[in-house]
Amino acid sequence: MKYPSLVNQQNIKVGVTAMSAGVGKYLDEYKKSISNLEKNGLSIIETANVRKNSNPSSDAKTRA
């Protein structure tokens, strides 16, 4: 994978949100992905609905 030079800098944060559905049954794969990003020096910020097992992940007002 090629990473842009910006990723090589410190204090890079990546925001993750669930626009429609949470990760649900794919939670283990999601955790591995997050771990891989963190190992590469990225900080992850998640919204509360990312790890939910529901569709939609939140009510319409929250998703707006």
C-alpha positions as CSV (number, residue, x, y, z in Angstrom):
1,M,0.0,0.0,0.0
2,K,1.2,3.5,-0.8
3,Y,0.8,6.1,1.9
4,P,0.8,9.8,1.2
5,S,3.7,11.7,2.8
6,L,1.2,13.3,5.2
7,V,0.8,10.0,7.0
8,N,4.5,10.0,7.9
9,Q,3.9,13.0,10.1
10,Q,3.0,12.8,13.7
11,N,-0.5,13.5,15.3
12,I,-2.5,12.4,12.3
13,K,-6.1,11.6,13.2
14,V,-8.6,9.6,11.2
15,G,-12.3,10.0,11.8
16,V,-14.6,7.0,11.4
17,T,-18.4,7.2,11.3
18,A,-21.2,4.9,10.3
19,M,-23.3,6.7,7.8
20,S,-25.8,3.9,7.4
21,A,-25.0,0.8,9.5
22,G,-22.5,-0.1,12.2
23,V,-19.9,-2.8,11.7
24,G,-22.1,-5.4,13.2
25,K,-20.9,-9.0,12.5
26,Y,-17.7,-7.6,11.1
27,L,-16.5,-6.2,14.4
28,D,-13.4,-8.5,14.5
29,E,-12.3,-7.5,11.0
30,Y,-12.9,-3.8,11.9
31,K,-10.8,-4.1,15.1
32,K,-7.9,-5.6,13.0
33,S,-8.2,-2.7,10.5
34,I,-8.1,-0.1,13.3
35,S,-5.1,-1.9,14.9
36,N,-3.3,-1.8,11.6
37,L,-3.9,1.9,11.2
38,E,-2.7,2.6,14.8
39,K,0.4,0.5,14.2
40,N,1.2,2.9,11.3
41,G,1.0,5.9,13.7
42,L,-2.5,7.1,13.1
43,S,-4.9,8.1,15.9
44,I,-8.5,6.9,15.4
45,I,-11.6,8.9,16.4
46,E,-14.9,7.0,16.2
47,T,-18.4,8.2,16.5
48,A,-20.6,6.2,18.9
49,N,-22.5,4.4,16.2
50,V,-19.6,2.7,14.5
51,R,-19.5,-0.4,16.6
52,K,-23.3,-0.9,16.7
53,N,-25.0,-3.9,15.2
54,S,-28.0,-2.1,13.8
55,N,-29.3,-0.7,10.5
56,P,-29.6,2.2,10.5
57,S,-26.7,2.9,12.9
58,S,-28.5,5.9,14.4
59,D,-31.6,7.9,14.0
60,A,-31.9,10.4,11.1
61,K,-31.1,13.5,13.3
62,T,-27.9,11.9,14.5
63,R,-26.8,10.8,11.0
64,A,-27.5,14.3,9.5
